[in-house]
Structure formats: structure tokens, C-alpha cells
Amino acid sequence: MDPLTHLAIIWGAVFVAVVLAKWTRLTPVLFFLFMGCLLVNTGVLPTESGDFIRIFAELGIIFIMFALGFEESTDNFMASVKRSSGSRRLHGRPDRSRRALRLQAQRQ
């Protein structure tokens, strides 16, 4: 197949990924990766491409990394770290899970 045909298939997959991401309200990056795996593993796109596609693929990876960085804010990231159970144990905070509270009540 011609490299421009490959590129047209890729852009079609990007469009489908964006539509699915809006429909599910998830990040489109997940769908980009899924569509790429799907197209290569089903044989629609070859595993090895020419230089034209390879250059666009490298630019696409850079774009995905920037997109991930812009979607995640530092405040959201720090809030998720604080919510994780591992950070409670690291910072010496007591475990307030239902099981821990039940065990504490049984001990008293």
C-alpha cells in the first residue's frame, strides 16, 4: 500500500478514537493507543513502515506525551497521591478503612 493510504487510514482511526473518547468521556490517548494496536495486529497497517510514516509516528509520540502532560494538572496529581493508601502509610497517617475501624472497635 502507498504511504499516503496508510496515513489516511491512520487519520481515520484518529477520528474514530476522538469520537469514542468524547462518547465515553475518557482521554483520547487511550483510544489512540488502542486503535494503533488494533490496526497493526489485524494486519490493516504493516508492522514496518517507510520513512514517511516513521517520521509522523515519532511526531505523534511527542504529541501524545504533550497531550498527557496538558491533561493532568499538578493539583489533581497531588490529590490522587494523597488519596492513595500508600501515602497514608508513608506519612504515618492512621488507616481509616472500614476494616481497620471495625478491628479497632473489636479491640476496645
C-alpha positions in Angstrom: 0.0 0.0 0.0 1.0 3.6 -0.6 2.3 5.6 2.4 -0.5 8.2 1.8 -3.1 5.4 2.1 -1.5 4.3 5.4 -1.7 7.9 6.5 -5.4 8.2 5.5 -6.2 5.0 7.5 -4.3 6.4 10.5 -6.2 9.7 10.3 -9.5 7.8 10.0 -8.5 5.8 13.2 -7.7 9.1 15.0 -11.1 10.5 14.1 -12.8 7.3 15.4 -10.7 7.4 18.6 -11.7 11.0 19.3 -15.4 10.3 18.7 -15.1 7.3 21.1 -13.3 9.4 23.7 -16.0 12.0 23.6 -18.7 9.4 23.8 -17.1 7.7 26.8 -15.7 10.9 28.4 -12.2 9.3 28.7 -8.9 10.7 27.5 -8.4 10.2 23.7 -4.8 9.0 24.3 -6.2 5.6 25.4 -8.2 5.2 22.2 -5.2 6.4 20.1 -3.1 3.6 21.5 -6.0 1.0 21.2 -6.6 1.9 17.6 -3.0 1.7 16.7 -2.7 -1.7 18.3 -5.9 -2.9 16.6 -4.9 -1.7 13.1 -1.4 -3.3 13.3 -2.4 -6.5 14.9 -5.3 -7.1 12.5 -3.0 -6.5 9.5 -4.6 -3.4 8.2 -1.4 -1.5 8.7 2.1 -3.1 8.3 4.4 -3.5 11.3 7.2 -1.9 9.4 6.6 1.4 7.6 8.6 3.7 5.3 10.4 6.8 6.4 7.4 9.0 5.7 5.2 7.2 8.3 8.1 6.6 10.7 8.7 10.4 10.9 5.0 11.0 11.5 4.9 8.3 14.2 7.8 9.9 16.1 6.0 13.2 15.9 2.8 11.5 17.1 4.5 10.1 20.1 5.8 13.5 21.1 2.3 14.9 20.6 0.8 12.2 22.8 3.3 13.0 25.6 2.4 16.7 25.4 -1.3 15.9 25.4 -0.9 13.7 28.5 1.1 16.4 30.2 -1.5 19.1 29.5 -4.5 16.9 30.6 -3.0 16.2 34.1 -2.7 19.2 36.4 -0.4 19.2 39.4 -3.2 19.7 41.8 -5.1 16.7 40.5 -2.0 14.6 40.6 -1.1 15.6 44.2 -4.7 15.0 45.3 -4.6 11.4 43.9 -1.3 10.8 45.6 -2.7 11.9 48.9 -5.8 9.7 48.5 -3.8 6.6 47.8 -3.4 4.2 50.6 0.4 4.0 50.2 0.8 7.7 51.0 -1.1 7.3 54.3 1.3 4.5 55.3 4.3 6.5 54.2 3.3 9.6 56.1 2.3 7.7 59.3 -1.4 8.6 59.0 -3.8 6.0 60.5 -5.6 3.7 58.2 -9.3 4.7 58.2 -10.7 1.9 56.1 -13.8 0.1 57.3 -11.9 -3.0 58.2 -9.4 -1.0 60.3 -12.2 0.8 62.1 -14.0 -2.5 62.7 -10.9 -4.1 64.1 -10.2 -1.1 66.3 -13.8 -1.3 67.7 -13.4 -5.0 68.4 -10.2 -4.4 70.4 -11.9 -1.9 72.7 
